[in-house]
Amino acid sequence: MTATPGRIACLALAVVGAAFLSLSLGASGLGPADFLRTLFGDGDSAAEAILLQLRLPRTVLAALIGGALGLSGCTFQALLRNPLAEPYVLGISGGAAVGAVTVVVTGFGASLPGAASLGAFLGAVAAMALVLEVARRASPGTMDTRILILSGVIIGAFFNAIILLLLSMADIESFRSAVFWMMGNLSASDWGSAGLLAILLAPAALVLLSLARDFNLLARGEAVAHHLGASVRRVKLVACVAASLLVGAAVAAGGVIGFVGLIVPHAVRLSWGNDHRLLLPASFLAGMAFLLIADTVARLAVAPTELPTGVVTAATGAPLFVALLLRGGRR
């Protein structure tokens, strides 16, 4: 199976539709007609400010985060040859959370713009480096995927302990801010966050998409992939670094938003097969659409109050994933 243009086009249209809903629905009462008037230059200044300065950057950021998580989830499932792998499997979210919570609780560097996001990204990079170094030392020359998983689980547990320690020392306001961030929250979206994520997403996505053939070979086993010309260790290292950077940037921009990178690639695989030439771009686009819809629900479900976006993805993702498992088991 190749990357069927019709399927990719359908997903692209789904992204456009989800983005339209995200832009045209909200607690302010501005609807699709107001959005269209503003789009064509006929809206008033208040509508223009809400739509172009608040909703548009949030919509763009939600799409970028969803795409990053969907693509990285598909990558880790390919690398680990496990359809239940997800973007946070290597402890990246734990490292990012430690960085962000440290800034929130201690106030260290809080005067810098986007200090919590910067701390989260640096924490994610540190976690990635630590996991890869442990895997390199424990499996020289091979980068055993089992070692990667084990080191990610252990390092993630260690970071969770640090998070609990920091939260135990936090005051009430810092505790609330840290917990709300860890739930996944896009209410503070701005063009700066979207721009930085886009800068990282573009090259990382191109690298991962270029590895589609190698991922197809890895699905047959590492020995077979090596004999068929794939540089297995290089593919693993490049893919791990690129996908981890994507996850770190996504978590830094929007907090820990679960289930997107697990359920989206799994659903695409069950629907359209295991060819990564289709799986990778389809997971990217489907992740965009899924998170755009989830964030729209988060803004509207209890308006004017907002739900954390990560709560919505978990609440909807869990039953959807069970349904996918039951569907797969009946085949």
Order of alpha helices (4+ residues) and beta strands (2+ residues): alpha-alpha-alpha-alpha-alpha-alpha-alpha-alpha-alpha-alpha-alpha-alpha-alpha-alpha-alpha
